[in-house]
Amino acid sequence: MPPEGGLLVNGGTLPAEVAGFTRADGKGEASFEVRTAVENESLGCSEDVPCSIVVIPIMGISCADADAACNKLGRYPAGSTNKMNGEVDYAVSPYFWWSESNWRNRFSVPLDFAPAADVCDVQDSRAPVAMYGSELLNQASLQWAPAYCLRADRFKFQHNRYAEPISLRLLETGEAVASFVSEPATTSAVPLGYAPVAVSGFAVAYVSDLPDNAGELTTMRLTPRLIAKLLTQSYPASSVGTGRAGLEHNPWSLNVDPEFLELNPEVNGISVESLGTVLSLSTFSDVLTAVTQYIAADPEAMAFLAGEPDRWGMVINPSYLNVEVPRSDWPLLDGFIPKSDASCAKATEGPYLQRVASPVSSLRKIA
């Protein structure tokens, strides 16, 4: 879709519509969310109500009246954006998706849906058997639950997200019958048995655009040492952070780090605070154990944690020197508080790099 159509994306279009823009090479992509009747009652997609993803190429419309307006092809070069929010050319906007000349070119992808997540509460009055543990299984366990509760010879299954180390302790006290964990208990007052349930893992997710409106960055290369730099708050993030002794000569953020640029030369070199950290968890988690095991297995990352500069001269935040890894939590150790006479800075006074890191309580919040 040409850039002139951009202003009408939320105008005369369907509530569940997503507009995708075509690049100069004729390709494009758009992210979308499949919503069931739980999230979108008016559409009502469910195991009983079939729905489809319908893709409609917008190629202009055929009409006898106002022929010039109907056949407008846009005023911007192919692949460019409507940065100035200029006048909309209706013919190449999604406003007339329903016109015959657009609609006849559609193609559909049928969708099937599993039972709704609340089916167990609606159809099974039995008390649930509570299991605790890994958030990594949230989506999978929602799909497993109907296979249990809708059968009389099984039980009503309920997964409660909980920090894995704590859920293991619930097993010891008898408050839980089972827990989803990735790491075994180091000690236990009661005998514990383990059985494989699912294969999962961690990933470093990102959203980044390429310079010069070249689209999204679809491949990013990281090393264990780069992840260690992010977790240890070794990027000062801004001129404020350079006041922290020991960080004044470090690159401000990940995307201006020579190590990162050597691996990802296509990214831009504009430093921003958000790229001075990686959004992580504030709770105990087996995911953090896996991440820090990955760091601990790399000699260069461990040398960095021990105080050895990388070959470009970047050094670890002194607060994290020789931090123990692997571990199931990640502490906020840097207590640097910048001095400022600005009223807004005084109102939010506190350790600066801790505020940049701002870890959250769940993977869902990170996503």
PyMOL commands that set and color helices and strands:
alter all, ss='L'
color gray80, all
select helices_A, chain A and resi 3-8+67-70+90-92+94-96+100-103+119-123+135-149+164-173+211-213+224-231+241-243+254-256+258-263+273-276+286-296+299-305+318-320+343-347+352-357+363-366
alter helices_A, ss='H'
color red, helices_A
select strands_A, chain A and resi 51-55+107-111+129-133+157-161+179-180
alter strands_A, ss='S'
color yellow, strands_A
deselect
rebuild
show_as cartoon
